[in-house]
Structures are given as structure tokens and as C-alpha cells.
Amino acid sequence: MILLGLGANLPREKGGSPHGTLLAALAALEIAGVRIVARSRWYDSAAWPDPSQPRYWNAVAGLETTLDPVSLLTLLHQIEDGLGRTRGARNASRTVDLDLLDYDGLVRNGPEAPILPHPRLTERGFVLLPLRDIAPNWRHPVTGVSVDSLISALPAREDVRPRTLPPDD
């Protein structure tokens, strides 16, 4: 399965909550011919490295597509741009973040983009917890470590929890 990480913590300039922006990103993928085969629950996570920033909405989606990884990543960037993402400092707050986490277990380390699996997914509770929702038997393609073991190894400071939707969403 192709795994996509979704995150947002800022509203769009033209209006739209972070949750609404992530729903719009999923809709844009489907319009482009990418099939959403699974989606985790929504999660709430603290902004890092500055927890005073707004909290994030996060999820992981399972995808099916005929696009190769480079073409899929290009599409993800186009969707982010269309939803108002501006690229600034690393780990800065953002209107939308779409990360290609895993592409059917493909391992790519060369200079061509994207690096697969995502190089920091093992350090992120906001990725691993929703990933487990849709792929509980997933193992890291390089190390073979299970998602449950990766979650157990997360530092105690991780502040990630399932989110309940507000009445208007």
C-alpha cells in the first residue's frame, strides 16, 4: 500500500480550517485519479519544536495509483501549492503538509526524489499512530521493525491523541 501522511495547523488565507484543508487535499487526490483506499482517524498533535504554535490535525491515508513515486510527489506538491502552502523554515506551522511515507515497500536512497520510506517517519507519533490505524501489520521496509515496536520506542514527550470532530465538521 502507498501511505500518505497528512497534517495541517493553520487556516487557509482564503478561508478553511486545517481539517477542511486536509479533506480538500484528499478530494484533490481523487480528482487527479488517485484512489483513497483507507484513512485513519484524525489525530491531534502538539506543534514541534514550538508547542506554543497551534496544534496539528494529522492522519494517514492509504492510496492506490498508477503514478510512480516521483510523479506522485509532484502531484502532492501541486495540491499543497493549490491549497496555499508556502514553504518556509523547516518544521514551521503550515496550512497543509502531504508526505509520501511509503510506496509499496520501495526503498530509495539515491539523489533522485523522493527518499523512501520517509526518512523521519519512525520518529513521529503523529505518523505512526494513524499509520497503525490503517496498516496494523506494517513493517519498516528497511529495518523490518513493526509499527507497534516503533510506537513503543517513541519518547514519552509525544503529545498525540485521537481527535473528536467539532459539531460543525
N, C-alpha and C positions, 0 to 999 in steps of 0.2 A: 504494500500500500504506500502511496505517496502521502507524506504527512506535512501539514502546513500549520505553523504557529501563527496565531492572530493576537494582536494587542493594540490597545489604544487607551490614552488617558486624557486627551484634550478634545474639546468640541471642535467641529469644523468651523472655519470662518463664515461660511455660507449657512451655518446652522446645522445642527445634527449632533446628537450625543455620541460619546465614544461607542456605546452599544449599537446605536443606529448606524454608525460608520462601519462597524465590523459586519453588520448584516448587509450593508450595501456592498462591501467588498466581496462577500460570498455570492451575492446576486450577480455582481460583475463577472466573477469567475464562471458562473453558469451561463451567462450570456455569451461569454467567449468560448463556450463549448467544453469547459472543464466540469466534470461531474463531481458533485459533493456526495460522497457515499456514507459519511459519518461525521458527526460533530459532537464534541464533548459538551459537558455542562459549561456554563460560564463561570469563570473564577475571578476573584478579587485579589489583587496583589499590591503590595507596597511598591512605590517608585524606588528605584535604586540608581545611583548611590545616594540620592537625596529624598528621604522619605517624607519631607515636607511638601513635595510635589503631589498633585492629585493621584489617587490610586488608579491602577490599571484594571481594565476589563481584559481577560485573556480566555482563549480557547484553543483547541487543536481540532483541525478538520482532516478527514481522510479524503483523498482525491483520486479520480481516475481521469487520465488524459492521454492523448497521443503525442502531446508536446514533449520534446526532450527536455532535460533539466535546464539547459541554457535558455531555451525559448520560454519555458515556464517561468523562470526567474525574471526574464524580460517582461512578461505579462504581469507578474506580481508588481514590479516597479512601475509599470504603466498605470495599474489600478491605484497604487499608493499615490502617485502623482495626481491622478484624476480626482482623488478624494482629499487633496490639499496637503499631502505630506511635504514638508520641507526638510531637507537633510542638513542637520547642524552637528552639534557636538555629539559624540558617542554617548549613549545612554540618556540622552535628553528626552524630555517629555515629547509626545508626538500624537498627531491625530490618528495615525494608523501605522501599524508595523506588520508586514506579512513576511514570515521567514520560512523558507524551504528547509524543513528539518531532516527529512529522509526521503529518498526517491527509490522505493522498492529495494532497499538494502544496498544500493550502489555506493561505492567508495571512490571518491575523487579527491586527490590531494595536490594536483598539479596547479600550474598558474592559471589555467582556464577556470572560469566561474561556472557554477558555484562549487564551493568546497562541500563535500558530502561525506557523512552526515554533518549537519550543522555543528561547527566546532565547539560551541558552548552549551549545547542543549543539556549535557549531563550536569551542569552547574545550576540549572534553573528550575526551581519548583513550579513556577508558573507555566512551564512547558511540560515537565514530567507528570504532574498530577492530571492535567487534562489529557495528555497522551495516553495515560493508563486507562482513562475512561473508554477510549475507542479502540485501543490495542493493548489489552492487559497482558498479552504474551510477547510483546515486542522486546527484542534484544538489540543492543547496540551493534551495528553492523561490523565494527572493527574489534571491539573487545568481547562481544558476546554476553555482556552483563545485562541482566534483566532490568526492566523498568522498575520493578519493586525494589531491587537492590540499589539502584541509582537513587530512588526516593529515600531509602533508609540512610544513605550516605550524605544526604543534604545537611547543611549546618542547621542547628536549632533556631537560628535567627530568621529562617524563611517565614514570611508572613503571607501565606497564600491560603485562601479558603473558598469553598463554593459560594457563589453569589445568588441571592434571591432577586428576581426581577422586580423593579418598581411597578406599581399598578399601571402606569401609562406605557410600558414597553411591551 
